[in-house]
Amino acid sequence: MTAIGFASTGGPEVMERFELPVPEPGPGEVRIRTTATAVNPTDTMYRLTGPRPEEGLAPPWIPGMELAGVVDAVGPVIDDDAAGWAVGQRVMAIVMPRRQLGGSYAELVVVPADAVAAVPDAVSDAQACTLPMNGLTVVSALAHLALSPGDILGVTGGAGAVGGYAIELGKHAGLRVVADAKPADRALVEGLGADVVVPASRDAAEETAAFREAVPDGVDGLIDAAVLDAAALGIVRDGGALATVRFWAGPTERGIRIHPVMVRDHLRDGAGIARLADLVLAGRLTPRVADALPAAHAADAHRRLEAGGVRGRLVLTF
């Protein structure tokens, strides 16, 4: 089978095509014939750093954490999870690339049966592949923040894929959402449902001042999709909470709780992915595909993502 990955770390130019053995599903697993896989910042980071030495993974290394496609094979059934899938079903799934089989940039991907959810007929494969990792990241962040209806949720990076889901899922949870946006993205962020839109800035003082002008005491909880890390603390009220998406865990100040969101804790949450699909059908969640490119153009997709300004997710197709 064809897979796209890298045998040495570096820039987008290290991405290449590999022919790998067809993976076989084991007990409680399914094999998916990939049609679409999302390109995420975690993929570009993996390409830059490679696996950790203690992981003991031999090259080539295949990125990708979320995909859509068709069930191609079902391993021996050990519980009801695998029994629920049949060859030919349209599905989406989350997968960990830091394993010997690699991630989702491959024609065939084996995952645990409970990492899989059905793709509704009204949702395209390109849209579906943006839901599992990005959607579960926000679900996890909201669970950590533990806000109550009527509380104020702040969102940095409001126009991005994670930020957009944070706005919509925050509104679905009954929260008042204050999100940032550049002038060109203001209408987009308002359209996603933000109650208040503030000017976005990579300058910590300016970003904090913009949020504090809208919410003088600070937001109750913040999803930091812009990866400001420590620079985001000033946006949060005393005793509030901050959910980070790139493992930053402190130090904190003013009694603010910090919750690094680890999507790897949700690698077998097919039920959660299915709930996200229901929200799409209900018009409460909007998968945004910035562009779809053939998988052979993965290097170009990585260049575009790293250049910034992508709205929604770039998708590779097989």
Secondary structure by P-SEA (a helix, b strand, c coil): cbbbbbccccccccbbbbbbcbbbbcccbbbbcccbbbbcaaaaaaaaccccccccccccbbbbcccccccccccccccccccccccccccccccccccccccccccccccccccbbbbcccccaaaaaacaaaaaaaaaaaaaacccccbbbbbcccccaaaaaaaaaaaaaccbbbbbbcccaaaaaaaacccccccccccaaaaaaaaaaacccccccccccccccccccccccccbbbbbccccccccccbbbbbbcccccccccaaaaaaaaaaaaaccbbbbbcccccccaaaaaaaaaaacccccbbbbcc
